[in-house]
Amino acid sequence: MKSIPNCISFSRIIFASLHTYGNKITGIVLFIFPILLPYVHRTVLMYIICAVASISAIEELLIQLSSSQLNLNKQSIFEK
């Protein structure tokens, strides 16, 4: 069985998921979330997760809007 493609194209519109540092940090934060639950208040953890994920999503949006070509392995908006 083939895996789901990372990039789906619909008549010249391309939806892609980039492998940025922000996405990796978001994944790490989500991974350690259950570990930190006994030590940090849930509301604080939720705000941290939402902030990190929002920053990551904004970075990915800015990369996609400013790029003329699709590069799935672009690490950051600050990278050429």
Helices and strands as residue ranges (DSSP letters): E 7-10, E 13-16, H 21-36, H 42-66
